[in-house]
Amino acid sequence: MLDSKRREFIALLGGGALLLAAKVKRARGEQPPMPVVGLLGATTPHGYAAQLEAFRQGLSEAGFVEGRNVAIEYRWAEDQYDRLPALAADLVRRQVAVIATLGGNTASVAAKAATTTIPVVFHGCGSG
């Protein structure tokens, strides 16, 4: 299980990015009925069950509950990394408020390459 500091960090990033995206849309005169988070995964949801639960919990702690006041569009590459650019582009076409990535640098790089206007939030770790 993820520790509380990591959960707080994920909540801060995810919630902050959603709030920022909502402010930008309001400034542009746009008011979507519900913000949409794009979640881009390099593998499958099965390998990231704990992270997905922490992500949802973090959003909830920031006031966003899936299906009530936020929608999440999931895109999984299923270990076919060459699919990531097309999946990221699909999320951009969907005009999500923020793209969150799981599965390492490859998913983050694909999301960042697909947009210069949508915030990209990623979970990373390193060894030292």
Backbone as CSV, one residue per row, in Angstrom:
resi,resn,N_x,N_y,N_z,CA_x,CA_y,CA_z,C_x,C_y,C_z
1,MET,0.847,-1.178,0.000,0.000,0.000,0.000,0.890,1.237,0.000
2,LEU,0.469,2.265,-0.694,1.249,3.481,-0.778,1.177,4.234,0.528
3,ASP,2.300,4.833,0.926,2.288,5.584,2.173,1.523,6.888,2.025
4,SER,1.184,7.487,3.149,0.324,8.675,3.128,1.003,9.859,2.458
5,LYS,2.320,9.993,2.562,3.023,11.103,1.908,2.886,11.003,0.395
6,ARG,3.038,9.810,-0.150,2.912,9.618,-1.594,1.483,9.897,-2.037
7,ARG,0.503,9.444,-1.252,-0.897,9.687,-1.572,-1.190,11.186,-1.557
8,GLU,-0.655,11.899,-0.553,-0.841,13.349,-0.485,-0.215,14.034,-1.691
9,PHE,0.962,13.561,-2.100,1.643,14.144,-3.254,0.825,13.937,-4.525
10,ILE,0.303,12.732,-4.711,-0.519,12.444,-5.882,-1.782,13.300,-5.862
11,ALA,-2.386,13.437,-4.683,-3.583,14.274,-4.564,-3.271,15.712,-4.915
12,LEU,-2.146,16.203,-4.424,-1.759,17.578,-4.697,-1.555,17.803,-6.188
13,LEU,-0.829,16.909,-6.839,-0.590,17.059,-8.275,-1.865,16.937,-9.087
14,GLY,-2.619,15.878,-8.843,-3.834,15.650,-9.618,-4.878,16.725,-9.387
15,GLY,-5.138,17.045,-8.127,-6.119,18.066,-7.809,-5.688,19.440,-8.286
16,GLY,-4.414,19.753,-8.103,-3.898,21.051,-8.547,-3.977,21.205,-10.051
17,ALA,-3.641,20.157,-10.771,-3.711,20.221,-12.235,-5.151,20.385,-12.700
18,LEU,-6.086,19.691,-12.052,-7.495,19.840,-12.418,-7.989,21.252,-12.147
19,LEU,-7.624,21.803,-10.990,-8.048,23.163,-10.666,-7.459,24.166,-11.647
20,LEU,-6.180,24.003,-11.995,-5.540,24.887,-12.959,-6.237,24.797,-14.313
21,ALA,-6.494,23.588,-14.760,-7.157,23.407,-16.062,-8.554,24.028,-16.053
22,ALA,-9.282,23.893,-14.940,-10.617,24.485,-14.856,-10.543,26.003,-14.923
23,LYS,-9.526,26.585,-14.258,-9.368,28.044,-14.300,-9.054,28.517,-15.716
24,VAL,-8.195,27.798,-16.418,-7.842,28.163,-17.790,-9.078,28.095,-18.677
25,LYS,-9.871,27.042,-18.555,-11.076,26.913,-19.371,-12.068,28.032,-19.068
26,ARG,-12.227,28.365,-17.786,-13.134,29.474,-17.441,-12.628,30.780,-18.019
27,ALA,-11.300,30.995,-17.985,-10.724,32.222,-18.533,-10.973,32.308,-20.034
28,ARG,-11.045,31.178,-20.699,-11.318,31.143,-22.139,-12.818,31.205,-22.423
29,GLY,-13.620,31.240,-21.375,-15.068,31.282,-21.569,-15.687,29.918,-21.756
30,GLU,-14.927,28.869,-21.543,-15.433,27.502,-21.700,-15.886,26.984,-20.342
31,GLN,-16.961,26.258,-20.305,-17.424,25.661,-19.058,-17.897,24.241,-19.328
32,PRO,-16.972,23.262,-19.240,-17.401,21.887,-19.465,-18.296,21.422,-18.325
33,PRO,-19.215,20.494,-18.600,-20.108,20.028,-17.557,-19.363,19.308,-16.433
34,MET,-18.280,18.651,-16.770,-17.512,17.912,-15.781,-16.076,17.806,-16.307
35,PRO,-15.067,18.121,-15.470,-13.701,17.966,-15.967,-13.408,16.495,-16.265
36,VAL,-12.560,16.286,-17.256,-12.187,14.932,-17.654,-10.677,14.788,-17.504
37,VAL,-10.272,13.780,-16.770,-8.875,13.428,-16.607,-8.561,12.324,-17.597
38,GLY,-7.480,12.468,-18.335,-7.010,11.394,-19.197,-5.937,10.626,-18.455
39,LEU,-6.069,9.335,-18.368,-5.057,8.516,-17.710,-4.421,7.621,-18.765
40,LEU,-3.144,7.806,-18.995,-2.400,7.068,-20.012,-1.459,6.089,-19.330
41,GLY,-1.671,4.814,-19.576,-0.849,3.776,-18.967,-0.068,3.004,-20.003
42,ALA,1.187,2.723,-19.697,2.046,1.996,-20.628,1.756,0.503,-20.646
43,THR,1.203,-0.007,-19.561,0.976,-1.448,-19.490,-0.521,-1.737,-19.384
44,THR,-0.934,-2.386,-18.301,-2.347,-2.720,-18.089,-2.776,-2.214,-16.715
45,PRO,-4.071,-2.076,-16.496,-4.514,-1.606,-15.183,-4.209,-2.597,-14.060
46,HIS,-4.068,-3.875,-14.370,-3.825,-4.889,-13.344,-2.515,-4.655,-12.607
47,GLY,-1.504,-4.217,-13.328,-0.205,-3.978,-12.707,-0.145,-2.700,-11.897
48,TYR,-1.148,-1.871,-12.014,-1.153,-0.576,-11.331,-2.371,-0.406,-10.431
49,ALA,-2.908,-1.500,-9.934,-4.118,-1.423,-9.109,-3.909,-0.528,-7.892
50,ALA,-2.790,-0.665,-7.202,-2.532,0.154,-6.004,-2.384,1.628,-6.364
51,GLN,-1.682,1.911,-7.455,-1.503,3.299,-7.880,-2.831,3.914,-8.328
52,LEU,-3.647,3.141,-9.031,-4.959,3.634,-9.456,-5.840,3.953,-8.254
53,GLU,-5.808,3.086,-7.253,-6.588,3.333,-6.043,-6.075,4.591,-5.334
54,ALA,-4.762,4.746,-5.248,-4.197,5.942,-4.622,-4.543,7.193,-5.421
55,PHE,-4.542,7.085,-6.739,-4.888,8.212,-7.602,-6.336,8.635,-7.352
56,ARG,-7.238,7.662,-7.344,-8.650,7.970,-7.091,-8.844,8.542,-5.687
57,GLN,-8.132,7.971,-4.716,-8.224,8.460,-3.341,-7.698,9.892,-3.253
58,GLY,-6.585,10.166,-3.929,-6.026,11.513,-3.934,-6.963,12.514,-4.572
59,LEU,-7.585,12.132,-5.677,-8.570,13.014,-6.302,-9.734,13.262,-5.352
60,SER,-10.177,12.201,-4.682,-11.288,12.335,-3.741,-10.937,13.294,-2.612
61,GLU,-9.721,13.180,-2.099,-9.283,14.073,-1.026,-9.190,15.521,-1.505
62,ALA,-9.005,15.713,-2.809,-8.969,17.060,-3.384,-10.373,17.526,-3.796
63,GLY,-11.391,16.689,-3.516,-12.767,17.076,-3.811,-13.318,16.564,-5.134
64,PHE,-12.583,15.666,-5.807,-13.020,15.138,-7.104,-13.332,13.647,-6.977
65,VAL,-14.583,13.279,-7.266,-15.015,11.888,-7.161,-15.421,11.414,-8.554
66,GLU,-14.789,10.342,-8.999,-15.061,9.813,-10.336,-16.544,9.503,-10.494
67,GLY,-17.116,10.009,-11.576,-18.516,9.779,-11.870,-19.454,10.808,-11.261
68,ARG,-18.990,11.516,-10.237,-19.837,12.535,-9.618,-19.483,13.927,-10.127
69,ASN,-18.197,14.306,-10.012,-17.806,15.634,-10.478,-16.512,15.624,-11.288
70,VAL,-16.060,14.441,-11.663,-14.919,14.286,-12.563,-15.077,12.965,-13.315
71,ALA,-14.679,12.967,-14.570,-14.674,11.739,-15.376,-13.221,11.376,-15.659
72,ILE,-12.951,10.089,-15.783,-11.600,9.634,-16.110,-11.677,8.795,-17.373
73,GLU,-10.905,9.202,-18.373,-10.785,8.449,-19.631,-9.492,7.640,-19.544
74,TYR,-9.600,6.325,-19.574,-8.442,5.437,-19.449,-7.974,4.994,-20.829
75,ARG,-6.660,5.021,-21.025,-6.037,4.492,-22.240,-4.849,3.650,-21.800
76,TRP,-4.839,2.373,-22.173,-3.790,1.441,-21.775,-3.093,0.881,-23.015
77,ALA,-1.770,0.957,-23.045,-0.989,0.470,-24.185,-0.764,-1.041,-24.138
78,GLU,-1.003,-1.661,-22.997,-0.858,-3.101,-22.828,0.520,-3.593,-23.270
79,ASP,1.551,-2.893,-22.804,2.962,-3.211,-23.091,3.345,-3.050,-24.556
80,GLN,2.504,-2.434,-25.347,2.826,-2.132,-26.748,3.142,-0.639,-26.815
81,TYR,4.385,-0.319,-26.462,4.792,1.073,-26.275,4.641,1.925,-27.538
82,ASP,4.667,1.289,-28.697,4.491,2.045,-29.935,3.066,2.598,-30.065
83,ARG,2.127,2.112,-29.244,0.750,2.607,-29.255,0.591,3.902,-28.444
84,LEU,1.549,4.211,-27.577,1.408,5.347,-26.670,1.179,6.686,-27.375
85,PRO,1.906,7.015,-28.450,1.644,8.308,-29.102,0.206,8.436,-29.606
86,ALA,-0.344,7.379,-30.184,-1.726,7.431,-30.687,-2.725,7.528,-29.533
87,LEU,-2.462,6.820,-28.445,-3.349,6.888,-27.291,-3.307,8.276,-26.661
88,ALA,-2.116,8.863,-26.575,-1.978,10.224,-26.037,-2.699,11.221,-26.943
89,ALA,-2.537,11.065,-28.253,-3.210,11.956,-29.200,-4.728,11.844,-29.071
90,ASP,-5.211,10.646,-28.804,-6.645,10.452,-28.611,-7.139,11.231,-27.388
91,LEU,-6.378,11.217,-26.311,-6.755,11.991,-25.121,-6.747,13.489,-25.416
92,VAL,-5.789,13.935,-26.219,-5.728,15.352,-26.597,-6.955,15.722,-27.422
93,ARG,-7.324,14.877,-28.380,-8.535,15.118,-29.183,-9.782,15.164,-28.302
94,ARG,-9.774,14.387,-27.259,-10.903,14.338,-26.316,-10.940,15.608,-25.459
95,GLN,-9.889,16.410,-25.527,-9.766,17.675,-24.798,-9.896,17.484,-23.291
96,VAL,-9.137,16.502,-22.780,-9.122,16.284,-21.338,-8.503,17.488,-20.638
97,ALA,-8.820,17.670,-19.363,-8.295,18.797,-18.593,-6.841,18.581,-18.198
98,VAL,-6.468,17.338,-17.975,-5.121,16.977,-17.553,-4.868,15.532,-17.983
99,ILE,-3.610,15.209,-18.260,-3.236,13.829,-18.569,-2.330,13.337,-17.453
100,ALA,-2.730,12.248,-16.818,-1.903,11.589,-15.814,-1.330,10.333,-16.458
101,THR,-0.067,10.052,-16.195,0.554,8.881,-16.819,1.052,7.897,-15.775
102,LEU,1.015,6.634,-16.137,1.567,5.538,-15.341,2.405,4.667,-16.269
103,GLY,3.479,4.136,-15.757,4.245,3.203,-16.559,5.586,3.730,-17.017
104,GLY,6.103,4.682,-16.311,7.452,5.148,-16.604,7.527,6.283,-17.595
105,ASN,8.749,6.544,-17.973,9.065,7.671,-18.847,8.373,7.607,-20.200
106,THR,8.211,6.426,-20.746,7.676,6.284,-22.094,6.283,6.899,-22.211
107,ALA,5.423,6.628,-21.243,4.070,7.193,-21.272,4.116,8.707,-21.086
108,SER,4.969,9.181,-20.187,5.082,10.621,-19.945,5.594,11.360,-21.170
109,VAL,6.597,10.807,-21.826,7.155,11.433,-23.022,6.112,11.474,-24.141
110,ALA,5.350,10.401,-24.298,4.307,10.375,-25.333,3.250,11.434,-25.057
111,ALA,2.845,11.572,-23.794,1.838,12.574,-23.449,2.375,13.975,-23.680
112,LYS,3.600,14.219,-23.255,4.203,15.549,-23.408,4.372,15.899,-24.887
113,ALA,4.682,14.917,-25.724,4.857,15.168,-27.155,3.519,15.449,-27.846
114,ALA,2.431,14.963,-27.257,1.113,15.103,-27.886,0.470,16.464,-27.638
115,THR,0.950,17.204,-26.631,0.290,18.470,-26.298,1.265,19.473,-25.689
116,THR,0.989,20.727,-25.951,1.725,21.795,-25.283,0.785,22.623,-24.418
117,THR,-0.491,22.262,-24.402,-1.477,23.055,-23.666,-2.127,22.312,-22.506
118,ILE,-2.152,21.005,-22.535,-2.778,20.218,-21.475,-1.702,19.835,-20.463
119,PRO,-1.929,20.097,-19.164,-0.940,19.691,-18.153,-0.771,18.172,-18.142
120,VAL,0.476,17.735,-17.965,0.800,16.310,-17.871,1.361,16.058,-16.478
121,VAL,0.747,15.124,-15.770,1.172,14.745,-14.429,1.650,13.309,-14.501
122,PHE,2.817,13.043,-13.933,3.312,11.680,-13.991,3.812,11.231,-12.642
123,HIS,3.796,9.949,-12.447,4.317,9.330,-11.235,5.644,8.699,-11.617
124,GLY,6.671,9.080,-10.940,7.977,8.520,-11.244,8.700,8.134,-9.978
125,CYS,9.683,7.331,-10.154,10.518,6.972,-9.020,11.916,6.728,-9.559
126,GLY,12.843,6.787,-8.692,14.215,6.542,-9.083,14.962,5.878,-7.958
127,SER,16.067,5.328,-8.287,16.888,4.734,-7.247,18.125,5.582,-7.084
128,GLY,18.638,5.602,-5.935,19.753,6.483,-5.708,20.725,5.892,-4.858
